[in-house]
Amino acid sequence: MAKRSLFSILSEQPWWVSLLVAAVLFAVVQLVLPPLAPFVALPFIAIAAHVAWTQLRRTSPVNVEERLAALRAMPWESFRLLISEAYCRQGYTVEESGGGAFDFKLRKGGQTTLVQCRRWKVNQVGVKPVQELHEAMNKLDASNGVCISAGEFSAGARKFAANKPITLLNHAALTELVGTLEKTRRGWFSS
C-alpha cells in the first residue's frame, strides 16, 4: 500500500484542522527558532485555505434533490458520458463493459474497480444488482465495486454491501461526483 502524504491526510479533514496544526507548529518553532516560525506554519495555512475553498464549493444540500431530478431526466448516453468523464477527472482509466453486471471498469494504481450505474433512474435499487456486481468483482478479481443510483438502496442492498468492498453511491455523494462537471456541461444541470 502506498504511503499517503500529509497533504492528502489533511485535505480529508475539516479546514480548521490544518489551521490548528499551523498554530501548534508556529508556537513550537517560535520557542526554538523564532525567525523560521512563519515559514513552517505557512504551508499548513495554505492547506487550510485550499480545504476551506474545496468544502465551500461542494454541493449544497438544498440543491441535491434538484440535481438528482436532473440526473434522472438524462438519457442513458448522457449519463454514461457524465459518469465516465467524472472518473477520468479523478485519474482513472475508464473502460466500458458492453453489458453484463457492470457498466465500467476503472483502473488506477494497479487496482480495478467495477462500476454499475444502469439503474440510476429507479427509486430504489434492490439487493439483486448489488449481488450481481459482487459476483462480477469476484469473477474479474476486482478490488472494489461502486453501485450508483439517483434513488435509494434497499435495506437488503445496504446489508449485503456492508462488509464488502462495495460503495453504494447516491444522493449528495452522486451529485458531488458529477458536480465538478457542472460548469463545463451547463445543459445537464439547471443553475
Rosetta blueprint (number, residue, H / E / L):
1 M L
2 A L
3 K L
4 R L
5 S L
6 L H
7 F H
8 S H
9 I H
10 L H
11 S H
12 E L
13 Q L
14 P L
15 W H
16 W H
17 V H
18 S H
19 L H
20 L H
21 V H
22 A H
23 A H
24 V H
25 L H
26 F H
27 A H
28 V H
29 V H
30 Q H
31 L H
32 V H
33 L L
34 P H
35 P H
36 L H
37 A H
38 P H
39 F H
40 V H
41 A H
42 L H
43 P H
44 F H
45 I H
46 A H
47 I H
48 A H
49 A H
50 H H
51 V H
52 A H
53 W H
54 T H
55 Q H
56 L H
57 R H
58 R L
59 T L
60 S L
61 P H
62 V H
63 N H
64 V H
65 E H
66 E H
67 R H
68 L H
69 A H
70 A H
71 L H
72 R H
73 A H
74 M L
75 P L
76 W H
77 E H
78 S H
79 F H
80 R H
81 L H
82 L H
83 I H
84 S H
85 E H
86 A H
87 Y H
88 C H
89 R H
90 Q L
91 G L
92 Y L
93 T E
94 V E
95 E E
96 E E
97 S L
98 G L
99 G L
100 G L
101 A L
102 F L
103 D L
104 F E
105 K E
106 L E
107 R E
108 K E
109 G L
110 G L
111 Q E
112 T E
113 T E
114 L E
115 V E
116 Q E
117 C L
118 R L
119 R L
120 W L
121 K L
122 V L
123 N L
124 Q E
125 V E
126 G L
127 V H
128 K H
129 P H
130 V H
131 Q H
132 E H
133 L H
134 H H
135 E H
136 A H
137 M H
138 N H
139 K H
140 L H
141 D L
142 A L
143 S L
144 N E
145 G E
146 V E
147 C E
148 I E
149 S L
150 A L
151 G L
152 E E
153 F E
154 S L
155 A H
156 G H
157 A H
158 R H
159 K H
160 F H
161 A H
162 A L
163 N L
164 K L
165 P L
166 I E
167 T E
168 L E
169 L E
170 N L
171 H H
172 A H
173 A H
174 L H
175 T H
176 E H
177 L H
178 V H
179 G H
180 T L
181 L L
182 E L
183 K L
184 T L
185 R L
186 R H
187 G H
188 W H
189 F L
190 S L
191 S L
